[in-house]
Amino acid sequence: MNLIIQSPRALTGVITPPGDKSISHRAALIGALADGTTTINGFLAGADCLSTLACLRALGVDITGPDAGRVTVRGRGLNSLCEPETVLDAGNSGTTMRLLLGVLAGQPFYSVLSGDASLRRRPMGRVTGPLQAMGAKIWGRCDGELAPLSVRGGNLRPLEYTLPVASAQVKSALLLAGLFTPGETVITEPYPSRDHSERMLRAAGADLQVKGTRIRIRGRQLLNPLTINVPGDISAAAFFLVAGCLHPRADITLEGVNLNPTRTGIIDTLLAMEAQLEITPGEETGGEPAGRIRVSSSSLRGLEIGGSLIPRLIDEIPVLAVAAALAEGETSIRDAAELKVKESDRITLVAGELARMGADITPRSDGFLITGRSHLRGAVVDSHGDHRLAMALAVAGLVATGTTVIRGAECMAVSYPGFTADLARLGVIVQKDEG
Ligand code: SPQ
């Protein structure tokens, strides 16, 4: 599908971003391992989270929904999953594959996990390696690096492990595997990554302690079912935060956004770029801080980012690159080599597609150098099947002159099925064709 975008006269209105993707995955997985019925409200009905539900159903979990955002997971405890009859399909979702690997490593049966062409190219050795060290048997292409992966789990030993790269997916997979060991698993991260798994496991009654970047979890405990109201996804809100800053007549309010400090790197960065943002903290939602963000037209300045900030905004870097292309001065993004192994090589492709629209952006091995104040021009650009690239290009189209055509825009449904409806809510005329 092609998405055709032109800059609207104004960009104003109120949006409630969809439920957080990372939290939705975790709510379904942890609910499946709990003893009793977990109710999830505001579950993200994006393709990635639907892949997690489908895999859990194939493992014998009784799940109803999503029905108007509500999912009911009837968990029957840590040892209730059954051997799937078919290949578990994680689709485009790295989170589904990596977190499920942690769960499957603890199961005394055989399972096979695969995904789409993008996911079959993404590195899995970062998870399969430590899971093998815990005693799981895992086979895959390239010595267990690439899916399809087959797993024969059970009899896991606890592990003490330091992650080479900050990754919430690797950390979460090992914490979930730790639930199936007879002792204490200890994980240390180089920098804090999103901590939704830790929060939710603790809320379910797990004996889990966090000290700085070191997390301990005790295995073989009963998990209690939860009622989880998923807060809005800040990674989805980020597209409107940047659009609101860049458009000359913008005033957008985003309601119910997750404000977990491990995810708010985009807010800190936009504020450092002198964005006009008003943050109003609200009530805690699903064990996570949440609140309202109002954004209005801003004159942004470039800046340097890297280090511990990167895991706090890794998924927002494609749209941050659009902000940097229009900001005054240079923006340097370092320490983000992980972008190369996301749904696409987000360094090469973000630079290539934004350059087509006139951005002055140089890819680096671990990020970008972007010289701002570019005049963006509408162009025919391509999502390369990457949902975040598709939506970042749509934001560029909102502030470009002329018409922008985004090819392969259907992938936006991976994380934000209502993206074009929300654009329309802000007054954007959205056209689509079959391409
Ligand atoms: O699930 P997937 O495909 O890996 O999704 C992405 C995204 O852009 O939506 C990454 F491409 O988000 C990851 C994120 O980059 C979701 C995630 C999580 O829910 O734990 C953690 C991050 O990945 P990582 O590798 O740093 O752990």
Residues whose N, C-alpha, C, O or C-beta is under 5 A from the ligand:
A	BS01	SPQ	S22 N92 S93 G94 T95 A166 S167 A168 Q169 V170 I314 D315 K342 E343
